[in-house]
Amino acid sequence: MDREWNDSQPIYRQLHDRVVAMILDGVLGEGDPLPSVRTVAAEHRVNPLTVMKGYEQLVDEGLVEKRRGLGLFINAGAKDVLLQAERQRFLAEQWPQIHATIQRLGLSAKDLLGASPKGEG
């Protein structure tokens, strides 16, 4: 997990988003435990209550579950739920702007498919 925080949003939200990214990237899988609140707080030099607030959001969203005396664990199907939500958000929020830019520049599907992402051969 990245140790840098930015000022654009609260730290608990950034922590939440990092866990979500780790689930989507496959770093954390179904049934995997989350690092303890104390561990994350110490490693990232943040208040344990901040970590707890980020974790509570994950619980409220049904992505992780509390197991009394054991900690927090990734729920079965969490990645699928996140993928569906992220796809819908992309199509609703980002795609219209991207599509408008493609139209404005007169790019074709062939142009887009032939272009390699920055940093790739």
C-alpha positions, -999 to +999 in steps of 0.1 A: +000+000+000+013+034-010+025+054+020+019+089+005-013+108+012-027+138-007-048+167+004-075+161-022-096+139+001-096+127+037-071+100+046-097+075+056-112+078+021-078+073+005-072+043+026-106+029+016-098+035-021-064+018-018-080-013-003-106-012-032-077-010-057-059-039-041-091-060-044-096-050-080-059-057-088-061-091-072-036-082-044-063-090-019-086-120-027-117-135-013-112-146+023-079-127+027-075-108+059-070-070+060-039-058+079-048-049+115-059-014+123-028-010+146-004-023+119-018+001+092-018+030+117+018+024+127+031+018+092+014+049+077+017+071+108-020+078+110-045+077+138-060+043+144-095+059+143-088+071+108-079+035+097-110+022+115-132+047+097-119+036+063-124+000+072-159+007+085-168+020+050-157-013+035-178-032+060-208-009+053-204-015+016-204-053+022-169-057+008-153-070+040-167-088+071-157-086+107-149-119+124-150-114+161-116-119+176-100-126+142-102-093+123-116-082+089-117-104+058-125-098+022-160-111+014-167-136-014-178-118-045-163-084-035-142-081-066-172-087-089-193-061-070-165-036-073-159-043-110-196-038-118-197-005-098-164+008-113-176-001-149-209+017-144-191+048-129-166+048-158-194+047-184-214+074-166-186+098-156-155+093-177-166+078-210-187+108-221-156+131-219-133+105-236-159+099-263-162+136-269-125+140-272-123+111-297-150+127-318-134+161-316-100+147-328-116+126-355-100+094-342-111+060-356-114+027-338-083+016-358-064+046-345-073+038-310-066+001-312-032+007-329-021+032-302+000+018-274-004+032-239+023+055-227+054+036-217+046+005-237+063-006-269 
